Amino acid sequence: MSSWDEFYAEIEAEAKAEGPAAVRDLRAKELKYSLITSLIAGRRDLHLTQAQLAARAGVAQEEISRIERGRKSPTIDTYARIAAALGLQPQLRRRGSRARARVA
C-alpha cells in the first residue's frame, strides 16, 4: 500500500468515526474531484488550452481555470457544456462497481 493509500485510508476512517454526514461529505468531494480530473484529462488529451476550451464551451476561461484548480464547483449546466465541448459522456456507477464516477 502506498503512502497516499494509507493517508486516504486514514481520512476515510476519520470520516466514518465522525458519522454519516462526514462520510457523505467525503463521497461528494471524491465525486467532485473525479469530475474535475476528467475535464482536465479530456482537455489535455485534445491538446486544448483553457482559452480554446472556453471558446468551444461558451464558458469564460477564468471559470475553467477556477474549476480546474478546485476553486469553483461548476453547475451541472456548466459541467455539461464543458464535457460536451470535449466530447465526453458521464458514466456514473454505484460505488463498488469498479468505478466511482468516470467520464469516458
C-alpha positions, 0 to 999 in steps of 0.5 A, a space after each residue: 500500500 502506498 503512502 497516499 493509500 494509507 493517508 486516504 485510508 486514514 481520512 476515510 476512517 476519520 470520516 466514518 468515526 465522525 458519522 454519516 454526514 462526514 462520510 457523505 461529505 467525503 463521497 461528494 468531494 471524491 465525486 467532485 474531484 473525479 469530475 474535475 480530473 476528467 475535464 482536465 484529462 479530456 482537455 489535455 488529451 485534445 491538446 486544448 488550452 483553457 482559452 480554446 476550451 472556453 471558446 468551444 464551451 461558451 464558458 469564460 476561461 477564468 471559470 475553467 481555470 477556477 474549476 480546474 484548480 478546485 476553486 469553483 464547483 461548476 453547475 451541472 449546466 456548466 459541467 455539461 457544456 464543458 464535457 460536451 465541448 470535449 466530447 465526453 459522456 458521464 458514466 456514473 456507477 454505484 460505488 463498488 462497481 469498479 468505478 466511482 464516477 468516470 467520464 469516458 
